[in-house]
Amino acid sequence: MKTRLPKFQDIVPVYAIISFIIYGWTFVLFFWKVPSWLDFLTPAEIFGAFSYGVLTNLVESMIVILCLLVLCVLLPPRTMRETFAAYGSVIAIIGLGSVMLYQYQYRAVRLDFASGLKPWAIATVLAILLSVFLTARIKVLKSIILNISDRMVIFLYIFIPLSIICVLDVVVRNLG
């Protein structure tokens, strides 16, 4: 199993990309709602809502990185293990970006959620495959993706302590 998984230093940048996308999306939605919440919620209740959102982000980001690691284990080592940082970042950016865009369209345009899901999923998989193919062939693109994912690691210094604080808050709220 150890020979099938990528090195830890290749997993961290991919997790940083995933975290940046997931936490960032939640922060945008949360801060969009805060001004109206100030009219009828206390600061403690607002922080409670924030804590539950961050806990959800932590679980979601762990699920996504675990899915990528399972994919890495299932595929031949040459395919994914050796280039996990680049391919994992591309898959995360395209996959999570597609989910966010579909969710936005569902809310904004009021599309029937299930009717457009299958073509959207097929288009997403094709976009991921094309992006991974281009990343493998175009060295500059691979270098840009690796550079971006390395720079995203700095956000983990914010997200991880914030997640710990919010998990503790949720635990205290549920025990008390």
N, C-alpha and C positions, 0 to 999 in steps of 0.2 A: 504494500500500500504506500509506503514511504517513497518508492520510486515513481509512483503515479501522480503524487501531489507536487505542486510547484513549491519553490522555496518561499519562506516567510517574507523575505524582502520583495518578492514579486506579488504576494497576496495583499500587502498593506496598501500599495497605490491603487489597486483595483477597489479595495474596500473604501478608500478615501473618495474615489469617484462616486461610488454607490451612495455613500453617506452624504456627500455634498448635494447630490441630486435629490435624495429623499428628504433630508432635513431641510434643505433649501426650499423645496416645494411646500413643506409644512409651515416653515417660517413665513413665507409669503402669504399663505392663506390665514395663518394665525394673526399676523400683524394687520391684515386687511380687516379682520373682525374686531380687533381690540377697541377701536374708538366707540363702536356701538355697545360693546360689552361694558364699557366704563359707566354707562347709564344705569345698568341694573345688576351688575355683579361686583362683589368685593374683590380687592386685589388678591386675597387668598384663593377665592374661587377661580379667578383668571389664571393664577399660577397652577392651580390644580388641573385645569383644562390643558394648560401648556405641558404639565408633567405627563399627563396621559398621552398627549400627542407625541412627545419625545420618546416615551416608552414604546409606543407603537412604531416609531421610526427605527428604534434600536432593533426591535424584533424583525421588522421588514428588511432592514439592511443585512441582518444576519441570515435571513432566509435567502436573499438574493446571492450573497457570497457563497453560501452553502450549495445553492443550485449550480453556480459556476464551478465550484470545486468538484461536485458530483459529475458534471460534464467533463471536467478535466480527467477524472478517474476513468470514465467510460471510454473516452477517446484515446487513441494511441498517444503515447508520451510525446512523440515528435510533433503531433498536431497541436496540442494545447499546452502541455507542461512547460516546454522550453520558451514559449512566447506568451505565457499567461498574462503578463502585465499589459501587453499591447492588445491581445485578442479579448481578454476579459474586460478591459476598459471600453473597447469598441462595442462589445455586446451589451455592457451595462448602459452606455450612453444611448445607443439606438433603442434598446429594449425599454428602459425606463422612460426615455423621452417619448416613445410611442405610447406607452401607457398613460403618461401625463397628458399628451395631446388628445388621446381618445377620451379620457375623462373630461377634459375641458370642453371638447366638442359635445359630449353627451349633456353636460350641464348647460352650456351656453346656447347650443342650437336645439337642444331637446330632442336629439335623435333617439330612436328606439334602441336601447342598449344592446339587445341580443341580435337584432337584425344585421347590424354592420360589423359585428365582432369577428366573424369568420374571415371575411375578406381583409379586414384590418390586420388580423393575426398573420395571415398568409403574406401580406405585403410587408409586415414587420420582419418576419423570418427571412424573406428574400432580401430586404434591406440589410439585415445583419450579415447574411452570407456574402452579399456583394461588398459590404464594408470590410469584412474580414479578409476577403480575397484581395481587395485593393490595398489593405494594410500590409499584407504579405508581399505584395509586388512593388509597392512604392515606398522606398526607404525614408523619404522625407516625411510622408504621412505617418509612418510608424514612429519616427523620431518626434514628431509633433505630439502625437498621442502619449508617448512615454513621458515627454516633458510636462505635459498638462497633468497627467496622473501623478507624477512626482511632486508637482507644486500643490496638488490638492491634499497631500499628507498633512500640511500645516493645519488644515481645518479639523483634523482628528484631535489636535490639542484643545480644541474648543468642544467638539461633539462628545468626546468620551467623558470628560469631567461633568459636562452638562447632563449627559445620560445618567451618570452615577447619582448626581444630585436629584434628578427627577425620579429615578427608580426608588431612591430612599423616600422621597416625598410620597410616592404612590403606596409604598409599603406602610409608611406611617399612617396615611389616610385610611387604608384598609384594615389596619390592626386597631386603630383608635376608635 
